[in-house]
Amino acid sequence: MNNLSIGGLLRRPEAGAFLGLAAVLAFFVVFGSSKFLEPAGAASWLNVAANLGIIAIPVGLLMIAGELDISVGAMIPAGSMTVAILTGHYDLPTWVGILAAVGVGLTIGLINGILVVRTAVPSLIVTLGTLFAVQGLVLGLSVLITGTTSVAITADPISKFLFGQFLGNTFQVIIVWWVLLAAAYIFVIHFSPYGNWIFALGGDKVSARNAGIPTQRLTISLFVVSSVSASFVGMCQAILFNSAQVSAGMTYIFNSIIAVVVGGVLLTGGFGSVVGIFLGTITFAVVNQGIYFTAFDRNWSSLIIGVMLLLAVLMNNTFRQIALTYSPKKK
């Protein structure tokens, strides 16, 4: 019954994210136009949320486990250029390019994870190194193979249907993948032993290891999921827009971390939820796109976005502190 009390509800990681999202939606409903919630308007921020959300959840899980992966910024163009070069330049079947893109993500994820668990180098430094290494590798190989930094791609009908179509001419099909993956993450993290292992890993790695949790394999797996997810998003973008660019993806580094923090995940690890990250991603997307539905001067858009995101994070932390000090009255 305690979980149904005010303190119990506010103590949940997603509570602050939900309240922040509600406040942001209310702001843009009041100051924006009615088109903000219409299908075309909603698609503008749902499409952003879906592409970011597929990356943000595994990045958030790594943060809950006490690690960080910033190499996702390079994995997006790596995934998109891989499928574009194999399919658009060499005319191989689209499924070959898709499998190769996933394979690239798997490889970089393994490299990140193994380096983190086998060395004493922090994951921030390791993934910073792979970020620049992969970025340079993608640029160099793209120019060497194709002579350009942009490659066109024409996917087969099945791949286009699954990964690169617009539903109702407005909503990207990746939204469906985002919702399905989020549901799978919720089940694994909150209803299976793996979730408890991740939280234990972020709380105290030594204690988790002593308790018999396979901390090294778990850490490597989380890095693999993170890299594969970013590569998957890049592959979907290439199929959707019929082209790939080597320069895309860098903004996802900070955007995913912002979405995760707004979603209630602590930078110190050991605290957070998939639902909170999901809501935090929507909050970021709404703030990022909602400004264009208001009458505010676009020159002030970055300032307004920064202030609103900061307020959302502060609201999240405030309600969490209130919850931690709340004690229900005894009857």
Secondary structure, 3 states (H helix, E strand, C coil): CHHHCHHHHHCCHHHHHHHHHHHHHHHHHHHECHHHCCHHHHHHHHHHHHHHHHHHHHHHHHHHCCCCCCCHHHHHHHHHHHHHHHHHHCCCCHHHHHHHHHHHHHHHHHHHHHHHHHCCCCHHHHHHHHHHHHHHHHHHHHHHHHCCCEEECCCCHHHHHHHCCEECCCEECHHHHHHHHHHHHHHHHHHCHHHHHHHHHHHCHHHHHHCCCCHHHHHHHHHHHHHHHHHHHHHHHHHHHCEEECCCCCHHHHHHHHHHHHCCCCCCCCCCCHHHHHHHHHHHHHHHHHHHHECCCHHHHHHHHHHHHHHHHHHHHHHHHHHHHCCCCCC
